[in-house]
Each structure stands twice: as structure tokens, then as C-alpha cells.
């Protein structure tokens, strides 16, 4: 066997040995505890502060608005889809007000005419003709859109 091949095999053996040593020392103990996942990740994620809340939490303080919303067209949409994350608002209502979307661009994300959306599920408008220059909430209350 030529000398350069012997040297190359030695280099490969050292590299492979280094890879196995690094894998042994750097792989966490909980690796593959739940398939290809790190078992301790579940505990770490559960220890983090929640960033999003559900509609039931909003309804604890805003019961009248929640009742309107739950009886209306937007009953399947979470409050945070329109008003943003509410976890800071729960801790300090005065300094962390929820946003109230007012611009046309916000409502048009869902309600602009789109051939890919079924007309019988999402009410759609032609954004180039319908009340140009007006905010949607001047005529429509999103919690009572049928009025």
C-alpha cells in the first residue's frame, strides 16, 4: 500500500474518532428519550412564560364583548388574532392596552374578494370600490358585524 494512502487512512481514523468522541460528550442525556427529541426540552418549554392567551381568559374581564363575539360571525376567531398578544395586558391593563385595529388593510386581509375563498363562508368585498378612504369600523362593529 502506498505511503500517502496509509497517511490518508490515519487522518480519516483520527477524524472519525474525534467525531465519535464529540458526539459522546456533547449529546445531552435526554436525547432520544421521546424519539428523535430531547426529553428535557418539554420541561424547559413548560417553564417558559405563556405568550398567548385564549378567548376564555379575555372573557373573564370582557364578558359582554365576548358574548357579542361568541354569538356573531367571528365566533371561531381568537381575540388575539385581531388585538395582538394579551399576556402583558393581563398583568397590567393600564400600561398595556390592547390594540384596536382601525385601518382598512387589517380587515381586507380576510374580507377582500378572493376567488380561492368560498363566498358562503367569508363575506368578501371589492376593496377597490367599497367605501374607499373609510375605516371599516366606522360602519361595522367587528364584535357585531351583522349590524
Secondary structure, DSSP 4 states (H G I P E B T S, - for coil): --HHHHHHHHHHHHHHHHHHHHHHHHS-TTBTTTSSSBTHHHHHHHHSPP----HHHHHTT-HHHHHHHHTSTTTTS-HHHHH---HHHHH-TTTSPPP---SHHHHHHHHB--TTS-TTTS--B-TTTTTTTS-GGGT-BTTBTT-
